Amino acid sequence: MDTEGISGGDDAAVGGIAADRLRSIIERVERLEEERKALAGDIKDIFTEAKSAGFDVKVIRQIIRLRKQEPSEVEEQETLLDIYRRALGM
C-alpha cells in the first residue's frame, strides 16, 4: 500500500496516517464548534432582546425561515395553507 499520498510528505506518519495533518483537521473543527457555540449564544441574546422589546420570537423565527426560501415556494405554501384552512372551516 502506498502511504505517501496519505501521509502528505513531511508529516510524521503513524500507521500510514499523517498525524500532524489529522491533528490540524481536528483542531480546526474544534475551533469552529466553539465559534458556532458562541454564535448560538449571540443569537439567543438577540431573541431575548426581541422578546423584551415586545416582539413574538416564534413569529420572528418563522419570518427568518421564510426569507431563506424562494418567493415562489413561499407563495405556494401560503396558497396551500389557505386552501387547507378553508377546507377545515378555519
PDB file as gemmi writes it, atoms N, CA and C in Angstrom:
CRYST1    1.000    1.000    1.000  90.00  90.00  90.00 P 1                      
ATOM      1  N   MET A   1       0.841  -1.182   0.000  1.00  0.00           N  
ATOM      2  CA  MET A   1       0.000   0.000   0.000  1.00  0.00           C  
ATOM      3  C   MET A   1       0.878   1.234   0.000  1.00  0.00           C  
ATOM      4  N   ASP A   2       0.594   2.203  -0.864  1.00  0.00           N  
ATOM      5  CA  ASP A   2       1.358   3.438  -0.958  1.00  0.00           C  
ATOM      6  C   ASP A   2       0.812   4.428   0.061  1.00  0.00           C  
ATOM      7  N   THR A   3       1.616   4.749   1.090  1.00  0.00           N  
ATOM      8  CA  THR A   3       1.156   5.659   2.140  1.00  0.00           C  
ATOM      9  C   THR A   3       1.623   7.080   1.928  1.00  0.00           C  
ATOM     10  N   GLU A   4       2.426   7.339   0.894  1.00  0.00           N  
ATOM     11  CA  GLU A   4       2.904   8.704   0.676  1.00  0.00           C  
ATOM     12  C   GLU A   4       1.772   9.669   0.418  1.00  0.00           C  
ATOM     13  N   GLY A   5       0.788   9.270  -0.374  1.00  0.00           N  
ATOM     14  CA  GLY A   5      -0.346  10.142  -0.667  1.00  0.00           C  
ATOM     15  C   GLY A   5      -1.162  10.428   0.573  1.00  0.00           C  
ATOM     16  N   ILE A   6      -1.229   9.470   1.478  1.00  0.00           N  
ATOM     17  CA  ILE A   6      -1.991   9.631   2.704  1.00  0.00           C  
ATOM     18  C   ILE A   6      -1.242  10.513   3.687  1.00  0.00           C  
ATOM     19  N   SER A   7       0.064  10.295   3.784  1.00  0.00           N  
ATOM     20  CA  SER A   7       0.825  10.992   4.814  1.00  0.00           C  
ATOM     21  C   SER A   7       1.102  12.446   4.469  1.00  0.00           C  
ATOM     22  N   GLY A   8       1.046  12.814   3.220  1.00  0.00           N  
ATOM     23  CA  GLY A   8       1.265  14.201   2.847  1.00  0.00           C  
ATOM     24  C   GLY A   8       2.715  14.621   2.871  1.00  0.00           C  
ATOM     25  N   GLY A   9       3.638  13.703   2.930  1.00  0.00           N  
ATOM     26  CA  GLY A   9       5.043  14.075   2.793  1.00  0.00           C  
ATOM     27  C   GLY A   9       5.760  14.226   4.109  1.00  0.00           C  
ATOM     28  N   ASP A  10       5.901  15.483   4.609  1.00  0.00           N  
ATOM     29  CA  ASP A  10       6.729  15.777   5.773  1.00  0.00           C  
ATOM     30  C   ASP A  10       6.077  15.423   7.104  1.00  0.00           C  
ATOM     31  N   ASP A  11       4.767  15.186   7.116  1.00  0.00           N  
ATOM     32  CA  ASP A  11       4.089  14.870   8.363  1.00  0.00           C  
ATOM     33  C   ASP A  11       4.639  13.576   8.951  1.00  0.00           C  
ATOM     34  N   ALA A  12       4.640  13.510  10.284  1.00  0.00           N  
ATOM     35  CA  ALA A  12       5.045  12.276  10.947  1.00  0.00           C  
ATOM     36  C   ALA A  12       3.920  11.273  10.754  1.00  0.00           C  
ATOM     37  N   ALA A  13       4.194  10.223   9.998  1.00  0.00           N  
ATOM     38  CA  ALA A  13       3.166   9.230   9.692  1.00  0.00           C  
ATOM     39  C   ALA A  13       3.214   8.110  10.708  1.00  0.00           C  
ATOM     40  N   VAL A  14       2.037   7.753  11.207  1.00  0.00           N  
ATOM     41  CA  VAL A  14       1.909   6.641  12.137  1.00  0.00           C  
ATOM     42  C   VAL A  14       0.864   5.715  11.554  1.00  0.00           C  
ATOM     43  N   GLY A  15       1.262   4.513  11.199  1.00  0.00           N  
ATOM     44  CA  GLY A  15       0.328   3.571  10.612  1.00  0.00           C  
ATOM     45  C   GLY A  15      -0.259   4.073   9.310  1.00  0.00           C  
ATOM     46  N   GLY A  16       0.509   4.833   8.551  1.00  0.00           N  
ATOM     47  CA  GLY A  16       0.033   5.358   7.270  1.00  0.00           C  
ATOM     48  C   GLY A  16      -0.834   6.591   7.417  1.00  0.00           C  
ATOM     49  N   ILE A  17      -0.942   7.148   8.635  1.00  0.00           N  
ATOM     50  CA  ILE A  17      -1.775   8.332   8.872  1.00  0.00           C  
ATOM     51  C   ILE A  17      -0.867   9.512   9.176  1.00  0.00           C  
ATOM     52  N   ALA A  18      -1.103  10.614   8.523  1.00  0.00           N  
ATOM     53  CA  ALA A  18      -0.332  11.834   8.758  1.00  0.00           C  
ATOM     54  C   ALA A  18      -0.828  12.479  10.046  1.00  0.00           C  
ATOM     55  N   ALA A  19      -0.113  12.246  11.135  1.00  0.00           N  
ATOM     56  CA  ALA A  19      -0.547  12.702  12.455  1.00  0.00           C  
ATOM     57  C   ALA A  19      -0.715  14.213  12.524  1.00  0.00           C  
ATOM     58  N   ASP A  20       0.225  14.975  11.954  1.00  0.00           N  
ATOM     59  CA  ASP A  20       0.144  16.433  12.008  1.00  0.00           C  
ATOM     60  C   ASP A  20      -1.074  16.943  11.246  1.00  0.00           C  
ATOM     61  N   ARG A  21      -1.317  16.356  10.086  1.00  0.00           N  
ATOM     62  CA  ARG A  21      -2.475  16.768   9.272  1.00  0.00           C  
ATOM     63  C   ARG A  21      -3.771  16.422   9.981  1.00  0.00           C  
ATOM     64  N   LEU A  22      -3.854  15.241  10.573  1.00  0.00           N  
ATOM     65  CA  LEU A  22      -5.041  14.811  11.306  1.00  0.00           C  
ATOM     66  C   LEU A  22      -5.296  15.730  12.491  1.00  0.00           C  
ATOM     67  N   ARG A  23      -4.244  16.038  13.235  1.00  0.00           N  
ATOM     68  CA  ARG A  23      -4.364  16.936  14.384  1.00  0.00           C  
ATOM     69  C   ARG A  23      -4.862  18.305  13.946  1.00  0.00           C  
ATOM     70  N   SER A  24      -4.340  18.816  12.844  1.00  0.00           N  
ATOM     71  CA  SER A  24      -4.752  20.114  12.318  1.00  0.00           C  
ATOM     72  C   SER A  24      -6.233  20.126  11.957  1.00  0.00           C  
ATOM     73  N   ILE A  25      -6.685  19.072  11.309  1.00  0.00           N  
ATOM     74  CA  ILE A  25      -8.097  18.973  10.920  1.00  0.00           C  
ATOM     75  C   ILE A  25      -8.987  18.947  12.156  1.00  0.00           C  
ATOM     76  N   ILE A  26      -8.617  18.131  13.133  1.00  0.00           N  
ATOM     77  CA  ILE A  26      -9.412  18.024  14.350  1.00  0.00           C  
ATOM     78  C   ILE A  26      -9.455  19.356  15.090  1.00  0.00           C  
ATOM     79  N   GLU A  27      -8.317  20.028  15.193  1.00  0.00           N  
ATOM     80  CA  GLU A  27      -8.267  21.304  15.901  1.00  0.00           C  
ATOM     81  C   GLU A  27      -9.084  22.373  15.186  1.00  0.00           C  
ATOM     82  N   ARG A  28      -9.081  22.361  13.856  1.00  0.00           N  
ATOM     83  CA  ARG A  28      -9.892  23.326  13.098  1.00  0.00           C  
ATOM     84  C   ARG A  28     -11.376  23.100  13.341  1.00  0.00           C  
ATOM     85  N   VAL A  29     -11.793  21.834  13.353  1.00  0.00           N  
ATOM     86  CA  VAL A  29     -13.201  21.525  13.626  1.00  0.00           C  
ATOM     87  C   VAL A  29     -13.562  21.964  15.043  1.00  0.00           C  
ATOM     88  N   GLU A  30     -12.686  21.698  15.992  1.00  0.00           N  
ATOM     89  CA  GLU A  30     -12.955  22.093  17.379  1.00  0.00           C  
ATOM     90  C   GLU A  30     -13.100  23.605  17.508  1.00  0.00           C  
ATOM     91  N   ARG A  31     -12.247  24.367  16.821  1.00  0.00           N  
ATOM     92  CA  ARG A  31     -12.347  25.833  16.852  1.00  0.00           C  
ATOM     93  C   ARG A  31     -13.675  26.299  16.273  1.00  0.00           C  
ATOM     94  N   LEU A  32     -14.064  25.706  15.140  1.00  0.00           N  
ATOM     95  CA  LEU A  32     -15.326  26.089  14.509  1.00  0.00           C  
ATOM     96  C   LEU A  32     -16.518  25.740  15.393  1.00  0.00           C  
ATOM     97  N   GLU A  33     -16.447  24.607  16.091  1.00  0.00           N  
ATOM     98  CA  GLU A  33     -17.528  24.242  17.011  1.00  0.00           C  
ATOM     99  C   GLU A  33     -17.635  25.265  18.139  1.00  0.00           C  
ATOM    100  N   GLU A  34     -16.508  25.735  18.640  1.00  0.00           N  
ATOM    101  CA  GLU A  34     -16.521  26.770  19.677  1.00  0.00           C  
ATOM    102  C   GLU A  34     -17.119  28.070  19.141  1.00  0.00           C  
ATOM    103  N   GLU A  35     -16.745  28.441  17.907  1.00  0.00           N  
ATOM    104  CA  GLU A  35     -17.312  29.638  17.287  1.00  0.00           C  
ATOM    105  C   GLU A  35     -18.819  29.494  17.116  1.00  0.00           C  
ATOM    106  N   ARG A  36     -19.252  28.286  16.693  1.00  0.00           N  
ATOM    107  CA  ARG A  36     -20.681  28.044  16.500  1.00  0.00           C  
ATOM    108  C   ARG A  36     -21.418  28.198  17.834  1.00  0.00           C  
ATOM    109  N   LYS A  37     -20.813  27.687  18.920  1.00  0.00           N  
ATOM    110  CA  LYS A  37     -21.428  27.812  20.234  1.00  0.00           C  
ATOM    111  C   LYS A  37     -21.548  29.291  20.630  1.00  0.00           C  
ATOM    112  N   ALA A  38     -20.507  30.065  20.369  1.00  0.00           N  
ATOM    113  CA  ALA A  38     -20.539  31.493  20.684  1.00  0.00           C  
ATOM    114  C   ALA A  38     -21.601  32.211  19.853  1.00  0.00           C  
ATOM    115  N   LEU A  39     -21.692  31.857  18.564  1.00  0.00           N  
ATOM    116  CA  LEU A  39     -22.703  32.467  17.698  1.00  0.00           C  
ATOM    117  C   LEU A  39     -24.108  32.106  18.157  1.00  0.00           C  
ATOM    118  N   ALA A  40     -24.315  30.862  18.564  1.00  0.00           N  
ATOM    119  CA  ALA A  40     -25.625  30.443  19.059  1.00  0.00           C  
ATOM    120  C   ALA A  40     -26.004  31.260  20.295  1.00  0.00           C  
ATOM    121  N   GLY A  41     -25.036  31.530  21.141  1.00  0.00           N  
ATOM    122  CA  GLY A  41     -25.283  32.373  22.317  1.00  0.00           C  
ATOM    123  C   GLY A  41     -25.658  33.786  21.916  1.00  0.00           C  
ATOM    124  N   ASP A  42     -24.978  34.328  20.906  1.00  0.00           N  
ATOM    125  CA  ASP A  42     -25.294  35.672  20.413  1.00  0.00           C  
ATOM    126  C   ASP A  42     -26.709  35.730  19.844  1.00  0.00           C  
ATOM    127  N   ILE A  43     -27.083  34.702  19.098  1.00  0.00           N  
ATOM    128  CA  ILE A  43     -28.428  34.647  18.512  1.00  0.00           C  
ATOM    129  C   ILE A  43     -29.473  34.569  19.618  1.00  0.00           C  
ATOM    130  N   LYS A  44     -29.202  33.761  20.633  1.00  0.00           N  
ATOM    131  CA  LYS A  44     -30.126  33.651  21.762  1.00  0.00           C  
ATOM    132  C   LYS A  44     -30.300  35.010  22.436  1.00  0.00           C  
ATOM    133  N   ASP A  45     -29.204  35.742  22.591  1.00  0.00           N  
ATOM    134  CA  ASP A  45     -29.272  37.072  23.205  1.00  0.00           C  
ATOM    135  C   ASP A  45     -30.134  38.020  22.374  1.00  0.00           C  
ATOM    136  N   ILE A  46     -30.040  37.926  21.058  1.00  0.00           N  
ATOM    137  CA  ILE A  46     -30.835  38.789  20.177  1.00  0.00           C  
ATOM    138  C   ILE A  46     -32.318  38.455  20.315  1.00  0.00           C  
ATOM    139  N   PHE A  47     -32.647  37.154  20.382  1.00  0.00           N  
ATOM    140  CA  PHE A  47     -34.043  36.772  20.568  1.00  0.00           C  
ATOM    141  C   PHE A  47     -34.561  37.231  21.932  1.00  0.00           C  
ATOM    142  N   THR A  48     -33.728  37.188  22.959  1.00  0.00           N  
ATOM    143  CA  THR A  48     -34.110  37.686  24.280  1.00  0.00           C  
ATOM    144  C   THR A  48     -34.387  39.183  24.211  1.00  0.00           C  
ATOM    145  N   GLU A  49     -33.545  39.899  23.488  1.00  0.00           N  
ATOM    146  CA  GLU A  49     -33.739  41.337  23.297  1.00  0.00           C  
ATOM    147  C   GLU A  49     -35.053  41.610  22.570  1.00  0.00           C  
ATOM    148  N   ALA A  50     -35.331  40.831  21.523  1.00  0.00           N  
ATOM    149  CA  ALA A  50     -36.567  40.998  20.756  1.00  0.00           C  
ATOM    150  C   ALA A  50     -37.780  40.752  21.647  1.00  0.00           C  
ATOM    151  N   LYS A  51     -37.712  39.711  22.461  1.00  0.00           N  
ATOM    152  CA  LYS A  51     -38.822  39.380  23.353  1.00  0.00           C  
ATOM    153  C   LYS A  51     -39.054  40.492  24.364  1.00  0.00           C  
ATOM    154  N   SER A  52     -37.965  41.016  24.925  1.00  0.00           N  
ATOM    155  CA  SER A  52     -38.110  42.093  25.920  1.00  0.00           C  
ATOM    156  C   SER A  52     -38.619  43.382  25.282  1.00  0.00           C  
ATOM    157  N   ALA A  53     -38.461  43.513  23.950  1.00  0.00           N  
ATOM    158  CA  ALA A  53     -38.977  44.686  23.237  1.00  0.00           C  
ATOM    159  C   ALA A  53     -40.434  44.478  22.811  1.00  0.00           C  
ATOM    160  N   GLY A  54     -40.996  43.296  23.163  1.00  0.00           N  
ATOM    161  CA  GLY A  54     -42.396  43.042  22.884  1.00  0.00           C  
ATOM    162  C   GLY A  54     -42.672  42.276  21.602  1.00  0.00           C  
ATOM    163  N   PHE A  55     -41.634  41.810  20.929  1.00  0.00           N  
ATOM    164  CA  PHE A  55     -41.823  41.049  19.696  1.00  0.00           C  
ATOM    165  C   PHE A  55     -42.074  39.582  20.011  1.00  0.00           C  
ATOM    166  N   ASP A  56     -42.827  38.914  19.130  1.00  0.00           N  
ATOM    167  CA  ASP A  56     -43.103  37.485  19.264  1.00  0.00           C  
ATOM    168  C   ASP A  56     -41.969  36.722  18.587  1.00  0.00           C  
ATOM    169  N   VAL A  57     -41.170  36.040  19.376  1.00  0.00           N  
ATOM    170  CA  VAL A  57     -39.977  35.351  18.882  1.00  0.00           C  
ATOM    171  C   VAL A  57     -40.349  34.227  17.905  1.00  0.00           C  
ATOM    172  N   LYS A  58     -41.452  33.523  18.176  1.00  0.00           N  
ATOM    173  CA  LYS A  58     -41.883  32.453  17.269  1.00  0.00           C  
ATOM    174  C   LYS A  58     -42.139  33.014  15.872  1.00  0.00           C  
ATOM    175  N   VAL A  59     -42.782  34.162  15.814  1.00  0.00           N  
ATOM    176  CA  VAL A  59     -43.088  34.772  14.522  1.00  0.00           C  
ATOM    177  C   VAL A  59     -41.804  35.248  13.843  1.00  0.00           C  
ATOM    178  N   ILE A  60     -40.889  35.796  14.604  1.00  0.00           N  
ATOM    179  CA  ILE A  60     -39.605  36.224  14.036  1.00  0.00           C  
ATOM    180  C   ILE A  60     -38.875  35.032  13.434  1.00  0.00           C  
ATOM    181  N   ARG A  61     -38.880  33.900  14.130  1.00  0.00           N  
ATOM    182  CA  ARG A  61     -38.241  32.684  13.601  1.00  0.00           C  
ATOM    183  C   ARG A  61     -38.904  32.244  12.301  1.00  0.00           C  
ATOM    184  N   GLN A  62     -40.230  32.335  12.237  1.00  0.00           N  
ATOM    185  CA  GLN A  62     -40.949  31.973  11.007  1.00  0.00           C  
ATOM    186  C   GLN A  62     -40.556  32.895   9.860  1.00  0.00           C  
ATOM    187  N   ILE A  63     -40.454  34.182  10.145  1.00  0.00           N  
ATOM    188  CA  ILE A  63     -40.069  35.144   9.103  1.00  0.00           C  
ATOM    189  C   ILE A  63     -38.664  34.848   8.607  1.00  0.00           C  
ATOM    190  N   ILE A  64     -37.756  34.553   9.510  1.00  0.00           N  
ATOM    191  CA  ILE A  64     -36.379  34.223   9.111  1.00  0.00           C  
ATOM    192  C   ILE A  64     -36.373  32.993   8.215  1.00  0.00           C  
ATOM    193  N   ARG A  65     -37.172  31.983   8.584  1.00  0.00           N  
ATOM    194  CA  ARG A  65     -37.275  30.761   7.777  1.00  0.00           C  
ATOM    195  C   ARG A  65     -37.848  31.084   6.389  1.00  0.00           C  
ATOM    196  N   LEU A  66     -38.869  31.931   6.346  1.00  0.00           N  
ATOM    197  CA  LEU A  66     -39.481  32.310   5.067  1.00  0.00           C  
ATOM    198  C   LEU A  66     -38.497  33.080   4.179  1.00  0.00           C  
ATOM    199  N   ARG A  67     -37.709  33.953   4.779  1.00  0.00           N  
ATOM    200  CA  ARG A  67     -36.764  34.769   3.995  1.00  0.00           C  
ATOM    201  C   ARG A  67     -35.683  33.924   3.338  1.00  0.00           C  
ATOM    202  N   LYS A  68     -35.452  32.716   3.852  1.00  0.00           N  
ATOM    203  CA  LYS A  68     -34.456  31.819   3.266  1.00  0.00           C  
ATOM    204  C   LYS A  68     -34.993  31.111   2.028  1.00  0.00           C  
ATOM    205  N   GLN A  69     -36.312  31.120   1.863  1.00  0.00           N  
ATOM    206  CA  GLN A  69     -36.938  30.393   0.763  1.00  0.00           C  
ATOM    207  C   GLN A  69     -37.119  31.293  -0.454  1.00  0.00           C  
ATOM    208  N   GLU A  70     -37.331  30.636  -1.578  1.00  0.00           N  
ATOM    209  CA  GLU A  70     -37.646  31.353  -2.812  1.00  0.00           C  
ATOM    210  C   GLU A  70     -39.061  31.910  -2.698  1.00  0.00           C  
ATOM    211  N   PRO A  71     -39.309  33.106  -3.239  1.00  0.00           N  
ATOM    212  CA  PRO A  71     -40.655  33.698  -3.177  1.00  0.00           C  
ATOM    213  C   PRO A  71     -41.745  32.786  -3.728  1.00  0.00           C  
ATOM    214  N   SER A  72     -41.446  32.040  -4.780  1.00  0.00           N  
ATOM    215  CA  SER A  72     -42.456  31.139  -5.352  1.00  0.00           C  
ATOM    216  C   SER A  72     -42.808  30.016  -4.377  1.00  0.00           C  
ATOM    217  N   GLU A  73     -41.816  29.525  -3.624  1.00  0.00           N  
ATOM    218  CA  GLU A  73     -42.080  28.486  -2.624  1.00  0.00           C  
ATOM    219  C   GLU A  73     -42.974  29.030  -1.511  1.00  0.00           C  
ATOM    220  N   VAL A  74     -42.688  30.252  -1.082  1.00  0.00           N  
ATOM    221  CA  VAL A  74     -43.475  30.871  -0.018  1.00  0.00           C  
ATOM    222  C   VAL A  74     -44.916  31.051  -0.492  1.00  0.00           C  
ATOM    223  N   GLU A  75     -45.088  31.537  -1.705  1.00  0.00           N  
ATOM    224  CA  GLU A  75     -46.425  31.754  -2.251  1.00  0.00           C  
ATOM    225  C   GLU A  75     -47.201  30.437  -2.334  1.00  0.00           C  
ATOM    226  N   GLU A  76     -46.537  29.387  -2.789  1.00  0.00           N  
ATOM    227  CA  GLU A  76     -47.185  28.079  -2.896  1.00  0.00           C  
ATOM    228  C   GLU A  76     -47.621  27.570  -1.520  1.00  0.00           C  
ATOM    229  N   GLN A  77     -46.751  27.713  -0.522  1.00  0.00           N  
ATOM    230  CA  GLN A  77     -47.086  27.268   0.828  1.00  0.00           C  
ATOM    231  C   GLN A  77     -48.254  28.066   1.399  1.00  0.00           C  
ATOM    232  N   GLU A  78     -48.251  29.377   1.176  1.00  0.00           N  
ATOM    233  CA  GLU A  78     -49.335  30.217   1.683  1.00  0.00           C  
ATOM    234  C   GLU A  78     -50.656  29.870   1.007  1.00  0.00           C  
ATOM    235  N   THR A  79     -50.604  29.568  -0.284  1.00  0.00           N  
ATOM    236  CA  THR A  79     -51.807  29.165  -1.010  1.00  0.00           C  
ATOM    237  C   THR A  79     -52.364  27.872  -0.447  1.00  0.00           C  
ATOM    238  N   LEU A  80     -51.482  26.883  -0.253  1.00  0.00           N  
ATOM    239  CA  LEU A  80     -51.917  25.607   0.301  1.00  0.00           C  
ATOM    240  C   LEU A  80     -52.451  25.762   1.731  1.00  0.00           C  
ATOM    241  N   LEU A  81     -51.796  26.587   2.508  1.00  0.00           N  
ATOM    242  CA  LEU A  81     -52.251  26.826   3.869  1.00  0.00           C  
ATOM    243  C   LEU A  81     -53.660  27.417   3.857  1.00  0.00           C  
ATOM    244  N   ASP A  82     -53.909  28.362   2.960  1.00  0.00           N  
ATOM    245  CA  ASP A  82     -55.225  28.975   2.833  1.00  0.00           C  
ATOM    246  C   ASP A  82     -56.269  27.932   2.412  1.00  0.00           C  
ATOM    247  N   ILE A  83     -55.930  27.105   1.442  1.00  0.00           N  
ATOM    248  CA  ILE A  83     -56.846  26.053   0.977  1.00  0.00           C  
ATOM    249  C   ILE A  83     -57.157  25.083   2.107  1.00  0.00           C  
ATOM    250  N   TYR A  84     -56.134  24.648   2.838  1.00  0.00           N  
ATOM    251  CA  TYR A  84     -56.339  23.709   3.947  1.00  0.00           C  
ATOM    252  C   TYR A  84     -57.203  24.336   5.043  1.00  0.00           C  
ATOM    253  N   ARG A  85     -56.963  25.601   5.360  1.00  0.00           N  
ATOM    254  CA  ARG A  85     -57.766  26.286   6.380  1.00  0.00           C  
ATOM    255  C   ARG A  85     -59.229  26.335   5.967  1.00  0.00           C  
ATOM    256  N   ARG A  86     -59.479  26.714   4.715  1.00  0.00           N  
ATOM    257  CA  ARG A  86     -60.860  26.780   4.232  1.00  0.00           C  
ATOM    258  C   ARG A  86     -61.513  25.401   4.256  1.00  0.00           C  
ATOM    259  N   ALA A  87     -60.731  24.357   3.912  1.00  0.00           N  
ATOM    260  CA  ALA A  87     -61.275  23.009   3.924  1.00  0.00           C  
ATOM    261  C   ALA A  87     -61.677  22.579   5.333  1.00  0.00           C  
ATOM    262  N   LEU A  88     -60.989  23.101   6.322  1.00  0.00           N  
ATOM    263  CA  LEU A  88     -61.279  22.771   7.714  1.00  0.00           C  
ATOM    264  C   LEU A  88     -62.222  23.774   8.371  1.00  0.00           C  
ATOM    265  N   GLY A  89     -62.694  24.757   7.600  1.00  0.00           N  
ATOM    266  CA  GLY A  89     -63.613  25.755   8.128  1.00  0.00           C  
ATOM    267  C   GLY A  89     -62.966  26.722   9.087  1.00  0.00           C  
ATOM    268  N   MET A  90     -61.720  26.983   8.895  1.00  0.00           N  
ATOM    269  CA  MET A  90     -60.988  27.902   9.798  1.00  0.00           C  
ATOM    270  C   MET A  90     -60.970  29.315   9.240  1.00  0.00           C  
TER     271      MET A  90                                                      
END                                                                             
